[in-house]
Amino acid sequence: MKSPLKHRWSVAHNYLAGITAGDWWRLLRENGFAVDPVYWHRAAVVSALSVFNSWHRRREQREYGERIAATEITRPPLFILGHWRSGTTHLHNLLAQDDAGFAYANTYQVVNPHTFLTTEEINTRRFAWMVPGKRPMDNMALSFESPQEDEFAPLLISLLSPYLGVSFPRREDHYQRYLTFDGVPRAEIAAWQDGFRWFLKKLTLKYGGRPLLLKSPPHTARIRLLLEMFPDAKFVHIHRRPEEVLQSFRHYYDTAMWHTYLQRPDRSRIDDEIFARYRTLYSAFTRDLPLIPPGNFHQVGFEQLERDPLTTVREIYARLSLPGIDGALPKIAAYAATLTGYEKNQFPPLTAAENQRLRSEWREFYEPFGYHVV
């Protein structure tokens, strides 16, 4: 008996809403047009939207193409690194309050990387009702204007991202190589970097050259590629207790991912995928961490950030020699005050067997962060 499909009829929360027609055709062709019948309605919606996206893309290129090409990214970005469900969003939201010191990509922009310069103002008003007030996997606030992870933008520009394995789970192993890009042909690496740089140039143009604050968990495994693009980039890494990461990531699989499947997922492999991805991500992270120049990297724990966000943020600014903390702190404090009473997801304790697997598979990575599984 086939397992029930949660949110089967949902067409929201789907990053493919911003794809253009040519790229959508290419993506379908690469996957043998293997959209399962239960998700044909999603493919139909994406197909319709892709036509409109292509029209607006041509319009935006006519109006802004030369200006985008001439834009230079002269100030090094700050990248927030960390495994999924480790507090990267919380840290991103706090630092994004410094709107004098940083610019960031929002939800609308990362899902509409080809068109946001010409469509964002009107569409965020017209379709605001379509965005729920909270994210499907937790109680974090969500809107078109919310700071958002930038992974979706180069995905839609280059079609090179591990996230495509969520839409097409039968080829997840194929797309997983784009987490680290290890062993990927140099031409594909260049295509991803060019697409990412083009998106960041658009953000730089829109926000008048302010330094970019960027957050994407996959970047944790791409330090070497990011340094190729931005040798002076700064990085802050946030980590969290491994058992909490495991439980929260399981919950993520059972909430947000249901909205983007185009093929029936194999739910029996979830833990195997989580354990393997953690190892892949942190193997690349620990390998490439020494490449970051002294003074450009700092690390914080989620528990520390949760307990004392203002002191933690002050420490980040000091360790990375970031200017403007005195002007930014009142806004950061005001935002932090709005989180009073925030309710985190609650999960039952792990079993002895699950804790044993944590010790077996992740110990070499989480013990340097000071964590010890009971």
N, C-alpha and C positions, 0 to 999 in steps of 0.2 A: 504494500500500500504506500502510495506516495505521500510524503509529509505535506501538511498544509502550507500554503504560501502566504505569509503575512504581507499585508499592504499590497496585495496583488494588483489592485486597480489604481494604486497611487501613481500619479504622473508628476508629483512634486519632489523636491529634494534630489533632482537628477541633474548632475553637472553637465550632461550631454545636451541640455537645453541650449547651450551656447555654441554648439558646433556648427560649422558651415556645411553647405550641401556637398561640396566636393570632398571634404574631409570625412563626412558621414558615409558617403559612398565608398571611399577608400577603406574606412574602418570595417564596414560591413563585408566588403570584398575580402579583406585580410582574414576575416573570421568565417568565411564561407557562407555568408548571409544566414548564419545559424542562430537566428533569434527564435526561441521556443514559442509556440503558439500562445501560451498563457501570457506572454508579454508582447504580443504583436501590437496591442494598443499603445504601449510605451514607444515602440519603434515608430508607429504612425505619428505620434505627437512630435517626436524628435525630428522626423522627416519634414513635417510641416514647418517647424521652427527653423530648420536648417536653411530653408529657402529664404525666409525673411532675414536670417543672419547673413547670408551671402550678399543680399541686396545692400544691407547696411554696411557690410564690410567694404564693398566697393565704394560706397559713398564716403566712408571714413577715410579710406586710402586717398581718395581725390582731395579731400579737405585738409588732411593732416599728414599725408605720407611724407612730404618733404621736410616738414617740421620735426616729425619723429626721427627721421634719418639723421637730421642735423643735431639732435639733442645728445648731449654728453652727460654721462653719470660721473660727476666729478667728486662726489663725497661718498666714502665707503659705506655700504649698508651694514646694518646690524642684523644678524641671523639668530633667531631663537631655535635651538635644537632640542630634541628630546623625543623619546619613544611616544607613540600614540598613547593617550590616556595618562600622561605623566604630569599634566599641568601646563602644557605649552599654551593652551588657549587662555588660561587665567593670567599667565605672565604676559602674553601678547596684549590682552585687554588693558592690563595695568600700564604697561609702557606706552601704549597707544594714546593714553591720556595726555602725553607730552606732545601736543599738536603743534608746538612751536619748534620742537627739536626733531620731530620725525613725521614722515608720511607713511601710510600703510595701504595695502590693497584691501578693499572691502569685498563683501559677498557678491555684490553685483559685478564688480570689475573682474574678479577671478573667473566667473562663469561666463562672462561676455568679453573676453580679452580683445576680440577683433573690433568691437563696436562701442565700447563704453564711453569713448570721448564724445560721441554724437547721440547716444541713446540713453545714457544713465539718468540725466536730469528728468526726462519725461517718464521713462519706464519705472523708475523707483517710486514715482507718485502714482502712476496708473495701476501698477501691479503689487503695491505694498500689501494688499489684503491677502495675497497668495503666500506670504512668508509667515509661518507661525511665530509666536512670540518667544518660543524656546526651542532649542535643538532637540531632535528626536531621541538622542542617546543620553541626555542629561538635562539639567535645569538651567543651563547657561542661556542668557538672552541672545536672540537672533533677529537680525533685520538685514535689509539690503546694505545698510551703512555699517554693519558690524565689521570689525577687523576679521579677516579670513585668511586661512592658509593659502599660499600662492600656488600650490602644486597643480591646481586645476587649470591655471592659465597656460603654462607650457604644455600641459597635457593636450589641451584643445588646439594649441598651435602646432605641436610636433607629433602628436599621437604616440608619445614615448613616455609611459608612466606605469608604475605597478598598479595604479588605481583602475586601469582598464581591465585588469583581471577580476575586478568586482563585477563589472558589467558582463564580461565574458568569462565566467569561472572555469569553463572547460579548457581555456588557454591561460590559466593563471600562471603556470610555470613559465610560459613564454614572456609574459609581461613582468614577472617578478625580477628579471635581470635588470630592469630599469630602476630598481631601488638603488643599487650601487653603481650601475653601469660598468661593473667589472666584466671584462671580456667582450664588451659590446664594440662593434666596429667604430673606428674613429669618426666616420662620416655621420653616424647616428648621434654620437656624443656632440659633435659640432652642431647638428641640427637642433638638438635640445638646448644647447647653450645659446645659439642664435635666437631661438624662439623666446627663451627666458629673458635674454638681454633686451629684445625688442619690446616685450611687455614692460620691463622695468624702465625703459626709455619713455614709454607712454605715461607711466606713473610719474616719472621725473618731470615730464613736460606739464602734466596736469597740476602738479603740486609745487611748481616753481623751483625745483632743484633741491628741496629738502632731503636730508638723508632718509633712506628707506628702511623701515622696520619690517622684517620679513620673517614669516613663521611657516614651517612645513616639516612635519616629522621625517619625511624621506631625506631632507637635507642633512640629517644627522649622519647619513651614510655617504654623503657626497662632498665632504670637506675639500678634498683635492680638486674637484671640478669647480667648486665655488671660488677657491683661491686662484685657480687659473683665470677666472673672470675678474675677480676683485682681490688682488694680492693684499690689500690693506683692510679687508673686511674684518669686522669684529663679530664675536660669537658668544652667546650665553647659552649654557646647557642646563636643563632642568631634569632631575631624575626623581623617581618615586619608588616606594616599596614594591618589590617584584610581585608579591601576592595581590596587591591592589591593582597593579597594571594588568595582570592576568584576568582578574575578575571583571574589571572595567572594560577590557578589550573584548571579552566574551559578550558583555552586554551590548557593546557597540556593534558587534556582528549581528546581534539579535534585534537591533533597532534600525540604525541608519542604513545598513547595507541592504535591507529588504527593499528600499526605495529605488535602487539603481540596477538590480539584476535584469539582464535580458535573456538569461538562461537559468534553468533550475540549478540551484547550488547543491553541492554535496555537503550537507551539514555535519557529516560524521568526521570530517577532517579539521574542524575548527581549531581544536587544541594543538594539533600537529602544525598547522599553519602559523598559529601565534608563537609557539616555541621556536619554530624555524626562522620566522621573520625577526624575532628579537635577536637571535644569534647572528643573523646576517647583518642586521643594522649595527649592532655594537661591535662586531668584528671589524667592520669597515671604520667605525668611529675610532676605536682604540688604535687601529693601524695608522690612521691619518691625522690624529690629534697633534702629534709632534710637528706637523707641517705649519701649524698656526704660529705666527710670530709672537714673541713674548709681549705680554700686555694686551693681547687682542682676544683673550679667552677667559671666561669666568664660569663657574659652576655653582648652582644652587640646588637645594633639595625642596621638593614640593611641601614637605612638612614645615620647613623653615618659612617658605613664602606664605603658606596658609596661616601660620602662627603670627608672623610679624611682617606684613607686606611692605610697609614703609621703610623699615630698616633694611630689608632685603633689597629693595629697589635702590636705596641710597648706596648700598654696597656695590651693586652692579655698576652704577654710574662712576663710583670712585675707582673700582678695579679696571674698568675699561676706558677711563679718562674721558667720559662723556660729559659735555657741557650742559648747563641749564637745569641742574637738579633743583635749585632753590625756586625757580619759576614754575617747574613742573609739579613739585610735590603737593601743593594745595589741590590741584586737579586730581592727582592720583589718590590723595587722601579722600577727596569727596566721592570718587568712584568706589573706593574700597568700602566706604561707609554704606553704600547702597547694597552691599553684599551681606550685610548683617541678616542672619536668619536664613541664609541660603542653605538648602537641603541637598546634601550629596546623596547619590545612590547608595543604598545599603545592600550588602551581599552577605550570605552565610559564610562561616569560616571554611577554608579549604580542608579537604580530607587529608589524612596522613599520606595517602598515595600521591595526592596532588602536590603536597609539600615536598615529598621525596623527589618528584620529577623536577620541581623548581631547583632543588639542591643539585640535582644531577645535570641539568641542562644550562642553567643560567649563572651558577655560582661565580664563575671566573669573571663575569661582567658586573654583577651587582655587589659583590663583596668590596671592590675598590670604592664604591659609593658609601660604604659603611653599613650595608644591610646584611642581616643574617636570618635565614629562614629557620624557624623553630623545628 
